[in-house]
Structure formats: structure tokens, C-alpha cells
């Protein structure tokens, strides 16, 4: 039964892959944050 428990654990790992895609979207959001910063406003 222990070996079977390991199998279910495998599926969760693939699910973690999608979360990795979120970070990719984070960089774009970081740019907007710069605008909020005083330096960002001066750059504009």
C-alpha cells in the first residue's frame, strides 16, 4: 500500500508546474509597481 501512496504524490507535483507560470506573469506586474515608486514617476 505504501508504493500506491507514492503514486498519488506524483500528480501533485505536476500541479506545482502551473504555479510556476504565475511567476512569469509577476514580472509584468512588477513594471507597474515601478510607476508607483517615486523613481518611476520621475522616469515618466
Backbone as a ProteinNet text record, in pm:
[ID]
protein_1_A
[PRIMARY]
XXXXXXXXXXXXXXXXXXXXXXXXXXXXXXXXXXXXXXXXXXXX
[TERTIARY]
84.6	0	87.9	203.3	290.9	328.3	365.2	400.6	285.8	164.1	47.6	38.5	68.4	61.4	157.2	271.2	368.6	308.3	230	172.2	88.9	-3.3	-87.3	0	112.7	201.2	254.8	272.3	326.2	234.5	105.2	11.3	26.4	33.5	51.4	171	279.9	399.6	366.2	304.8	265.3	179.5	97.5	11.7	97.5	211.6	301.1	354.8	361.3	413.7	330	197.7	111.9	147.4	163.5	203.7	328.3	417.9	541.9	506	395.8	355.8	316.4	261.1	221.2	340.7	455.9	576.1	604.6	585.6	611.9	524.6	404.1	314.1	353.1	425.5	463.1	554.5	654.2	744.4	666.1	568.9	487.1	424.8	376.6	313.5	417.8	541.2	647.6	669.4	659.9	681.2	582.1	452.8	352.5	391.9	447	484.8	589.1	678.6	782.2	715.5	606	537.4	493.8	453.7	410.3	528.6	646.6	765.4	798	852.2	889.5	982.6	1079.4	1173.3	1097	998.6	921.2	850.7	791.8	720.8	818.6	937.5	1037	1075.9	1087.9	1127.4	1021.4	894.8	788.1	805.2
-120.5	0	125.2	117.7	235.8	279.9	182.7	218.6	294.7	252.8	318.7	463.5	486.8	622.9	713.9	659.3	740.6	786.1	699.4	735.7	863.1	869.1	990.1	1113.8	1097.9	1212.7	1266.9	1179.8	1225.2	1330.2	1305.6	1401.6	1541.2	1554.1	1685.7	1760.2	1690.2	1757.7	1827.8	1760.6	1825	1949	1944	2059.7	2178.7	2152.3	2261	2332.5	2264.2	2325.7	2448.9	2440	2555.9	2679.2	2664.9	2777.7	2847.1	2769.8	2828.9	2931.1	2907.7	3001	3135.6	3134	3258.7	3354	3306.9	3391.9	3461.7	3392.3	3451.9	3576.6	3571.1	3687.8	3794.3	3755	3851.4	3961.3	3928.6	4031.1	4147.3	4120.2	4227.6	4315.2	4251.6	4328.8	4413.9	4366.3	4441.8	4576	4578.2	4702.8	4809.4	4778.6	4875	4926.5	4839.2	4880.6	4991.7	4984	5087.7	5224.6	5229.5	5356.1	5414	5326.1	5374.5	5434.5	5381.2	5431.8	5574.3	5656.5	5795.3	5796.5	5703.8	5699.8	5674.4	5584.3	5550.8	5675.6	5756.3	5876.6	5973.4	5986.8	6078.6	6031.1	5897.8	5842.7	5879.9	5876.1	5909.8	6056.1
0	0	0	61.3	63.7	-78.1	-165.3	-304.4	-370.8	-343.9	-407.1	-357.7	-232.8	-177.6	-254.8	-297.8	-372.1	-505.7	-568.5	-699	-687.2	-593.9	-575.1	-554.7	-490.3	-464.5	-596.9	-695.5	-824.9	-889.6	-898.7	-959.7	-898.8	-767.6	-703.4	-761.3	-787.9	-842	-973.9	-1070.2	-1197.6	-1171.2	-1067.7	-1036.8	-997.2	-936.2	-894.3	-1018	-1130	-1253.2	-1291.2	-1291.6	-1324.8	-1240.8	-1109.8	-1024.4	-1078.3	-1136.6	-1190.9	-1298.8	-1369.7	-1475.8	-1413.4	-1293.8	-1226.6	-1214.8	-1165.6	-1155.9	-1288.2	-1398.2	-1529.9	-1545.9	-1495.3	-1507	-1403.7	-1301.5	-1196.9	-1252.6	-1333.8	-1389.8	-1451.8	-1538.2	-1597.6	-1488.8	-1380.9	-1273.4	-1202	-1197	-1128.4	-1198.2	-1329.7	-1404.8	-1356.5	-1349.7	-1299.9	-1161.7	-1077.7	-941.7	-948.9	-1046.7	-1059	-1076	-1151.8	-1174.6	-1039.5	-946.6	-814.4	-738.4	-763.8	-691.9	-737.6	-650.9	-685.3	-805.6	-808.1	-921	-1049.8	-1043.6	-1163.7	-1216.5	-1127.9	-1172.8	-1238.7	-1180.9	-1238.4	-1378.2	-1394	-1524.7	-1628.3	-1586.5	-1680.7	-1723.3
[MASK]
++++++++++++++++++++++++++++++++++++++++++++

